[in-house]
Amino acid sequence: MIPIVRPRLPVALLTAGLVVSALACFDLEEPVREKMQIRFVPGGGAVVTVAVTLRDFEDKKLAQERVEEARKALMEERDLWSRRFEAMGPEAERLIREKSEGRLRKVIRIGVIGDGGKKAPAPETIRAGLRRLFADSLVNVAFEAGEGRAELAFHPSRGSFATLEQRDRLNEEMDRWTSSVAGYLAAVGRLYAHLESRPDRAEICLGKVFADLPLPSALKERLAGIATDEEGLVDAVHESMGEVQGILSIPEGEARSHEELSRIVYDPFPAPLTVQAPWPILEVEGFEPDGARLTVPGLSLWEALVALEGRWLSPDPLMIYFEHQGQEKQQAFDFDATLRLERRIAVPSAAEIRRAIEERLKPAAVYRVRWDVSDDAAPEDQSLGWGDFAIED
């Protein structure tokens, strides 16, 4: 018998009929992409960097209208980030505009609170600047420094950036989405049940599932030997994966994907945020640490899916595709290791899936980090270099 595991994995919805080759992209259709970084520097200053990237969608009218409106606002410095930086009152500021074929593609805005490490600003200066920067957001900022310690904290407040119409639309889509998730789990469950009775067919069937990932050449040649009924099971998995992944695409007649809409509804931060500092970290709460980088976990449907991987299904074909072809730094795919994994499956109801997702979409009570900034712990002082604070796409 296939072991049954307790619920834990959410996924996404919409476009039916996608074949496995479409799953290789995991392309979030995002006309206006925003990223934010706050970096604390030796000497006590803080550097805020925001990158806004524009992507044209000529075949999607409303999405393209969003792009053109954002492009004009950025060129005329009427966008929200221009106003936020003006309110922050940086000591120094830099604006970078990147164009391609005469069209604005990206704007990077960098602002320094303090004077780039040449003289330590009072904690009140940094705190006031950050509070002004986040004044129109749904988070309250706290910053304290003294006695060899510094602490930054964000406290989310209740509310949403979304309109009532947007919330209602997402609520309707979530009903369809959770049904797609349940259908995906059921399709994989049927395949895994077949492999439970015919373990000798696992290599061929799973090889067919992962046909778009790098497979041993000898195995690729044998995939043609899959039985007709097995190919039907694999096709059902591929189709349901496409339906789940469709949340990343902008639907016809819409201006944004449902993944993007879910972020507007649930995420209290104005943009995905990372925080960096060169000192030893003493305490972290809410953030996801990655070396010196601290990331605020995204609150959206797809982010919830990634965070809850493994709750109902293992190995999860959709997540394996995402991990190996859906990210900027692709990971090597070890098919033999995947083949050896114990296969576990549980198929909850759509209502159970929705409850698990909604629980994951709640922000942390606080996002807090404390550093050791004592003389012994601090790195050597250094002047600010503008190029050190760029945000990767």
N, C-alpha and C positions, 0 to 999 in steps of 0.2 A: 504493500500500500504506500502511496505517496504521503509523506508526513504533512499534516495540516498546520499552518502557522497562523499566529494571531494577526489581525489586520494591521497594515501600516503603509501602504503605497498608494498615492493618488496619481492621476495622470491627466491628460487633456483631450480636447474634442475636435470635432467639426468635420473637416473635409473627408468624405468617404471615398473609397476606391483608390487611394494612393498605393502604389506598388513599392516594393522594398527600396528601389533605387532612389525614390523621393526621400526616404528616411535618412539618406546619407548626409543631407544638408543641415537639418535642424536650423533652418534659417528663420530667425525671429524677424518678421517684417515690421520694422520700426522706423517710420518716416523721420522722427526726430528723437535722436538718442542723446541722453544727458548722463554724464558721470561727474562725480565730485570727489575731491581729495582734500583732506586737511593734514598738513605736515608741520609738526613742531620741530624747531631747529635749535641748535646750541645757541645759548644766549637768551632764550626765552621767547623768541618771536614765533609766529605761526604764519604759514603760507597756505592760502586757499586757492585751489585750481579747479576750474570747471571746464569741461569739454562738451560742446554741443555739436553733434554730427548729423548732417542732413543726408537723406537718401531719397532719390527720386523714384516715384511710382507712376510713370506716365499712363499705365493701363488701368489705374485706379483713381478715379476723378477726385473723390473726397480726400483721399490720402495725399494726393499731389497738391491739392489746395492747402492742406496743412503745411506741407513743405514750403510752398511759395510764400505763405504768410509768415512762417518762421524765418525764412531767408530774408525777407524784407525787413522784419523787425530787428534781426541781428545786424544787418547792414546799417540801419538807422539808429542802432543802440536803443531801441524801444522795448527790447525783450525783458523778461522777468529778471534774468541774471544781471543785466546791466543795472537795473534798479536796485537789486540786492547788493551788488558790489558798491554802488554809490552810497547806499545806506550804511554799509560796513565801514566805510571811510578808511581804505587802506593807505598806509604810508607810501607805498610804491605799488605800481600796477602795470601790467603788460597785457596787451591784446594781440592775438595772433589770428589772422584770417587765412584760411587755405582755400584756394580756388582750383577748379579743374574745368577746362574748356570754357572759361569765363564765368562759371557759376560757383557761388559760395558753397563749399562742401563741409567746412568745419570751422568752428570758432573756439579758441582756447583763451580763457581769461584767467590771469594769475594776479592775486592781490596779497600784499604782505601786511600783516598786523604787527607793528613794531618796525624796526629798520633792518631786518634781515640778519639778526644776530650780532650786530655791531654794539648794541646796547640793549640790555634786558628790559623789556617793557614791564610795567606793573601788571600783576594778574588781572586787575580790574580793566586794564586796557584790552587784553585779549578777550576777557569775558564779555565786555560791552560790545566789541566788534562782532563776535560770533552771535551774540543775541540779536544784534541788528540784522545780521545776514540771514538768520532763521526766523525773523519776526513774522513772516507771512506763512510759515510752515505749521505743522502740527506737532512740533517737538520743542520743548523748553531746554535751553542750554545752561549748564553750570560749569565753571572752571575755577579751580583753586590751585595755588602754588605757594610753597613755603616750607621751611625746615627740611629741605632735601627731598620733598615730595611734590608731585603735580598730579592733578586729577581732572579728567574731562568726563562729563556725563550728559547724556541726552535722555530726557524724560518725555515719552510720547503722551500726547493728550488725546482725548476722545474726539471723534469727528472723522471726516473724510474729505478729500479733495473732489470727490465725484458729485455730480448732480443727482437728483432723485431719479431722473430718466436713465442715467448711466447705471445706477444701482439696480433699478428694475430690470434693465436689459441684461446685466450680468447674472442676476438671479434666475432669469429664464434660461440663459445659456448654461448655467451650472447644472440645471436639471438634465439637459441633453448631454452635457459633458460627463456627468457621473454615470449615465447609462452607457456611454461609450467606454468608460473605464471598466465597468462591469462586463461589457461585451468582450473587451480585450483580455481581461483575466480569464473569462470563460473559454475563449479561443485557445489561449496558451494552456489552460487546464486540460482541454481535450487532447492537445498534442502531447502533453506530459503524461497523461493517462495511457495513451498509446505506447509511449516509450517505456512506461512501467511494465507493460505486458510484453513489449518487444525491445528490450535493452540493446539488442544487436543492431537496431535501426537508428540508434541515437546519433551516430556520427553523420550519416547521410541526411537525416531530417534536420538536425541542428545546423549542419553545414549549409543546407538550403535556406534556413532561417537567416543565417549570417552571410549570405552569398555576396553582399556588397562590402564586406570587410576582408582584409587580407587573409586568405586561407592557403594552406599548403597546396601546391599545384597538383599533387596526386589526388587530393580530395576533390578539387574542382572538377577533375575529369570524371570522378565517380558520381557526381551529383545527378547526372542524367539518369542514373539507375533508380531514382526515387519512384516508388509505386504511385499509382494514380490516386488512391485514397489518401496516401501520405501527402501528396502534393496539394490536395484539397485542404488538409489540416494546416499546412504551411501557408497557403494562400489566405486562409481565414485569419491567421496571425498577422500577416503582412497588412491585410486590409484594415483590421482593427487597430493596428499600430498607426496607420495613416490617419484614421479617424481621431485617435487620441492626440497625435502630433499636430492636427489641424488647428489647435488653439493658437499656434504661433503665426498663422497666416491672417491677413486682412480679408474679411469676407466681402463679397461683392456688395457695393453700395454703402460700405462703412469707411470710416476714416482711420480706424486703428484695429489691431487684432484684439481678441478677447484676453489674451495674456497681458497686453498693455493696459487694457481696460481694468483688469483685476488689480493691477498695481495702483492705478488711480484710486480705486475703491478702498484698498486695504493698507497701502504703505503710507505711513505718516511723514516719511522723509521726502523732500522735494526732488531728490535724485539718488541713485545708488551711491553709497558713501563708503570711502575707506579712510582710515586714520593711520598716520605713521609718526613715529618718534624714534630718535637714535638712542634712547636710554633703556636700561633694563626694565621690563614690565613687572610690576609687583602684583597687580590684581586685574582681572578682566571679568566683566559680567555683560552678557547680552551679545557682545561682539563675537565674530568668528576669527580666532587668531591664525595668521599665516606668516610665521616669522615676525618681522617688525611691522607687518601690515595687519591692520584690524579691519574687518569688513562687517558692515551691518547686513545681516542676512535679509535677502529680498523677500518681500511679502507679496507673492503673486501665485497664480495657480501652478505655473511650471516650476517655480522655485519650491513650492510645497511638494510637488512630485519628486524632485531631486532629493530634497531633505528627508522624505519619508520612504525612500527606496528600500525594498526588502521586507516591508511589513506584511504583504500578502503573497509575494511571489519571489522566488529565487531559483535559478538566475532569471533576471528580468531582461528579455530581449530588447525592449525599448530603451532601457537605461544603458545596456551594453552598447547599443548604437550611439546613444548620446555621449557616453564617456569616450568612445574611440573615434567618432567622426563628427560629433556635435560641438566641439570646443575648439578654441583657437590653437591650443597646443594639443594635438592629437596624441593619444596614448597608443602604445603598441598593443596589438590584439593577440592574445595567446589562446587560440581555439582549443588546444588540448587541455589547458587548465579549465576553461569553461565547460568542456565536455565532462570533466571529472567532478564538477560541483554537484552536490546533492540537490535534486530537484524537489522544491516544495511549493505548494500552491494552496491558496484559500480564495474563495470567491464570495466576498460580502455583497450585500445588496447595494443598490445605488444610494439609498438613504444613509447607510453606514459609511460609504465612501465619502459622501458629502460632509457628514459630521467630522470625520477624520481630517478632511481638508480644511474645514472652517476652523477647527481647533489650531491647526498649524499656521493659519493666517493671522493669528492674534500677535501683536507686537509684544516684545519683552517689556517688563515693567520699567526697566532702565537699561541703557547701554552705557557702561562705565569702564574706564581704564585708569589705572594709577601707575605712575612711573617713579623710579628712583632717579632724582635729578641732583643728587648730592655731588660734591666736588670729586669724590672718588669714582662715582659711576658715570659722570658726564664725559662724552668724547671731547677731543680737542676742539676748540672753537674754530669755526670756519665761516667764510663769507658766503652770502647767498649767491648761488648760480641759477639763473632763470631756467636753464635747460634741465636742471635736476628735478623739476616738478611737473614734467609732462605726464599726461594720463595715457596709458595704452588703450587702443581700440578694443 
